[in-house]
Amino acid sequence: MLQKSLKWQAEGAGMAPFQPVIHKYTTPRYLTVNVFLVETEHGVVVIDGATAVSTSREIRGIVDNQISKPILAVLLTHGHPDHYVGVGEIIQGLDVPVFATQGVIDFAKYQDKEKFEGLLRRNYGDDLPTTRVFPNRVVQNDETVRLDGVAFQVQDFGPCESDADSSWTVETGGVKHIFLGDLIYNHTHCYLRDGHAPNWLTALNTLLNQNDHRTVFHPAHGDECGIEMIYWQEAYIHAFLATLQSMLGQGDTLTETDKAVLVAHMQSFLPNDKLINLMKYEMDETTRLLRRRGVV
């Protein structure tokens, strides 16, 4: 369902110039993730792409039947499956550019090999697209892509929550809006499996230094937020790492009982079950990577 439509219009006498409208679609099934539709004067720019065939077709239906403007492009923030797998269904039959950094492209293709026929097939079954579309336009850090007169600027953060993370920024009505994928989760449990927590904390500090209370962040999980959520995200990561390090001691692995205790500690920090399976996913590998990199 289309949960929210936000519109920022420039004020002034007479007819105001068209300002982008930001629509947020949150997947109602499977893993909850936000897909953003930035409506320009003559089209729509899609940011990230969900996973399932059913939800991807719902998104396309919203564009075609509710917004009623053509898709101009797709922008990807990173290459986890819940962000790229459904892109092909959303743009089916269209010849539109899909923009991403080279790191995001490489990671998406790696994830496809590692997870598509295993994890994703088990979870989505026949609702999984048979064909995936990967980005076909490479962008560099700080590059600006202009679509229908609207500037979208990419920032490449390198490995953070995934092996390659980026954000896309658009300014409208004097307000900076940043679509940042999974760099910030808004009060949901978080995925630390890829083992880049220190880099992730560095990226959050960069975001804090670059922005102030006026910036609007649009995360892939949870509602819109501001710089206050950067502090929350940092605290979640620190809580997980400190608890894991304390439990490991001089060892390298956790028992199944230990894992349950760690989960309980994180639910004490964040007392809900939202995306709890992301935090629990392959905890042995999470521990191994963080241990190998000297993080815990």
C-alpha positions in Angstrom: 0.0 0.0 0.0 1.0 3.6 -0.5 1.4 4.8 3.0 2.3 8.4 2.7 2.8 11.2 0.2 4.8 14.2 1.2 4.9 17.4 -0.8 7.2 20.4 -0.3 6.3 23.4 -2.4 8.3 26.6 -2.8 6.4 29.6 -1.5 6.0 32.9 -3.3 3.7 35.0 -5.3 2.0 33.6 -8.3 2.5 30.1 -9.6 5.2 28.2 -7.7 7.5 26.0 -9.6 6.8 22.3 -9.4 8.5 20.7 -6.4 9.0 16.9 -6.2 6.5 14.8 -4.4 7.9 12.0 -2.3 5.8 8.9 -2.1 6.7 6.1 0.3 5.5 2.5 -0.4 6.1 0.0 2.5 5.9 -3.6 1.5 2.9 -5.2 3.3 4.3 -8.8 3.1 7.5 -10.6 3.8 10.4 -8.4 5.0 9.1 -4.8 5.4 11.0 -2.3 3.4 10.4 1.1 2.0 10.5 1.9 -1.7 10.4 5.6 -2.6 8.8 7.2 -5.6 10.0 10.7 -6.3 7.4 12.4 -8.5 8.8 15.1 -10.7 6.8 17.4 -13.0 6.8 14.9 -15.9 7.8 11.5 -14.4 8.8 9.3 -11.5 12.2 8.3 -10.1 12.2 5.0 -8.2 14.6 4.6 -5.3 15.3 1.0 -4.5 13.1 -1.9 -5.5 11.8 -4.4 -2.9 11.8 -8.1 -3.7 8.6 -10.0 -4.4 6.8 -10.1 -7.7 3.5 -9.1 -6.0 4.8 -6.1 -4.2 6.8 -4.9 -7.2 3.8 -5.1 -9.4 1.8 -3.1 -6.8 4.5 -0.4 -7.0 4.3 -0.4 -10.8 0.5 -0.1 -10.5 0.8 2.9 -8.3 3.1 4.6 -10.8 0.9 3.8 -13.8 -2.6 4.2 -12.3 -2.3 6.6 -9.3 0.6 8.9 -10.1 0.1 8.4 -13.9 3.5 9.5 -15.0 6.3 7.5 -16.7 9.2 6.0 -14.8 12.3 8.0 -15.6 15.0 6.0 -13.7 15.8 3.8 -10.8 18.4 4.7 -8.2 19.9 2.0 -5.9 21.3 2.7 -2.4 22.9 -0.8 -2.0 22.8 -4.3 -3.1 21.0 -6.4 -0.5 18.2 -8.4 -2.1 15.3 -6.5 -0.6 16.6 -3.4 -2.6 17.4 -4.7 -6.0 15.5 -8.0 -6.8 12.2 -6.4 -7.6 13.6 -3.7 -9.9 13.1 -5.7 -13.0 9.4 -6.2 -12.3 8.9 -2.5 -11.5 10.4 -1.4 -14.8 9.2 -4.4 -16.9 8.8 -3.5 -20.5 10.5 -0.2 -20.1 13.9 1.0 -21.2 15.0 3.2 -18.3 18.4 3.7 -16.7 19.2 2.1 -13.3 21.9 4.1 -11.5 24.3 2.8 -8.8 27.9 3.0 -7.8 30.2 0.2 -9.0 30.5 -1.2 -5.5 26.7 -1.5 -5.2 26.5 -3.2 -8.6 29.2 -5.7 -7.7 27.7 -6.5 -4.3 24.2 -6.9 -5.8 25.6 -9.5 -8.3 27.4 -11.2 -5.5 24.3 -11.4 -3.3 22.4 -12.8 -6.3 24.8 -15.7 -6.6 24.9 -16.3 -2.9 21.2 -16.0 -1.9 18.8 -16.1 -4.9 18.3 -19.8 -5.3 18.7 -20.6 -1.6 17.5 -18.1 1.0 15.3 -16.1 -1.3 13.7 -19.1 -3.0 12.8 -20.6 0.3 11.3 -17.4 1.6 9.5 -16.2 -1.5 8.8 -19.3 -3.5 6.8 -18.5 -6.7 6.6 -14.8 -5.7 10.2 -14.4 -6.5 11.1 -12.8 -9.9 12.7 -15.2 -12.3 14.7 -12.4 -14.0 16.7 -9.7 -12.2 17.8 -6.3 -13.7 21.0 -4.9 -12.4 22.1 -1.3 -12.6 23.3 -0.3 -16.1 24.6 3.2 -15.3 27.6 3.6 -13.0 27.9 6.8 -10.9 30.9 8.1 -8.9 30.9 9.5 -5.4 29.3 13.0 -5.3 28.1 12.7 -8.9 24.8 14.4 -9.7 22.2 12.8 -11.9 19.6 15.3 -13.3 16.2 13.8 -14.1 13.4 16.0 -15.4 15.3 19.1 -14.0 15.7 17.5 -10.5 19.2 16.9 -9.2 19.9 13.6 -7.4 23.4 13.4 -5.8 25.0 10.2 -4.8 27.3 9.8 -1.8 29.4 6.6 -1.7 30.1 5.4 1.8 31.8 2.1 1.0 31.2 -0.9 3.2 28.9 -0.1 6.1 25.7 -2.1 6.7 26.5 -4.0 3.5 29.7 -4.4 1.4 28.8 -1.1 -0.5 26.5 1.6 0.7 25.4 4.9 -0.8 22.8 7.6 -0.3 20.9 9.8 -2.8 20.1 13.4 -1.9 17.5 15.7 -3.4 16.8 19.3 -2.3 13.2 20.6 -2.7 11.6 23.6 -1.2 14.8 24.5 0.5 14.9 21.2 2.4 17.5 18.4 1.9 16.1 14.9 1.7 18.4 12.0 1.9 17.4 8.4 0.9 20.0 6.4 2.7 19.0 2.7 2.4 20.0 0.8 5.5 22.5 3.3 6.9 19.8 4.2 9.4 17.1 1.9 10.7 14.3 3.7 12.5 13.5 1.7 15.7 13.8 -1.7 14.0 16.5 -4.3 14.7 19.4 -4.2 12.4 21.5 -6.4 10.1 25.1 -6.6 11.1 25.9 -9.8 9.3 28.3 -8.3 6.7 30.7 -7.3 9.5 31.6 -3.7 8.7 30.3 -2.1 11.9 33.3 0.3 12.4 32.9 1.6 8.9 29.2 2.0 9.5 29.9 4.1 12.6 32.3 6.3 10.6 29.6 6.8 7.9 27.1 7.8 10.6 29.5 10.4 12.0 30.0 11.7 8.4 26.2 12.1 8.1 26.1 13.9 11.4 28.8 16.3 10.4 27.2 17.1 7.0 23.6 17.6 8.2 21.6 19.5 10.8 18.1 19.4 12.2 16.5 20.5 8.9 17.6 17.4 7.0 15.0 14.8 6.4 16.3 11.2 6.3 14.3 8.5 4.4 15.4 5.1 5.7 14.5 1.8 4.0 13.2 0.5 7.3 11.0 2.7 9.5 9.6 6.2 9.2 11.2 9.5 8.1 13.5 10.9 10.7 16.2 13.5 11.4 19.7 13.7 12.8 18.4 12.4 16.2 18.1 8.9 14.7 21.9 8.9 13.8 22.6 8.9 17.6 20.1 6.0 18.0 21.7 4.0 15.2 25.1 4.5 16.7 23.9 3.4 20.1 22.3 0.2 18.6 25.6 -0.8 16.9 27.6 0.0 20.1 25.2 -2.0 22.2 25.4 -5.1 19.9 29.2 -5.0 19.7 29.8 -4.4 23.4 27.4 -7.2 24.4 28.9 -9.6 21.9 32.4 -8.8 23.0 31.5 -9.3 26.6 29.9 -12.7 25.9 32.8 -13.9 23.8 35.5 -13.2 26.3 38.5 -15.1 25.0 36.4 -17.4 22.8 35.5 -17.2 19.2 31.9 -18.6 19.1 28.6 -18.4 20.9 26.6 -21.3 21.9 22.9 -21.5 21.0 22.1 -20.4 24.5 24.5 -17.5 24.2 22.8 -16.4 21.0 19.5 -16.4 22.7 20.9 -14.3 25.5 22.4 -11.8 23.0 19.0 -11.5 21.3 17.4 -10.9 24.7 19.9 -8.1 25.5 19.2 -6.4 22.2 15.5 -6.7 22.8 16.0 -5.0 26.1 17.7 -2.2 24.2 14.9 -2.1 21.6 11.8 -3.9 23.0 10.1 -5.0 19.8 10.4 -7.8 17.3 10.6 -5.6 14.2 13.1 -7.2 11.8 14.5 -9.3 14.6 15.4 -12.0 12.1 17.8 -9.6 10.4 19.8 -9.3 13.6 19.7 -13.0 14.3 20.6 -14.0 10.7 23.8 -16.2 10.5 25.0 -15.0 13.9 28.0 -17.4 13.7 29.2 -15.7 10.5 28.5 -12.2 12.0 30.7 -13.2 15.0 33.4 -14.7 12.8 33.7 -11.6 10.6 33.8 -9.2 13.5 36.3 -11.3 15.3 38.5 -11.7 12.2 38.5 -7.9 11.7 39.4 -7.3 15.3 36.1 -5.5 16.1 35.2 -7.7 19.0 
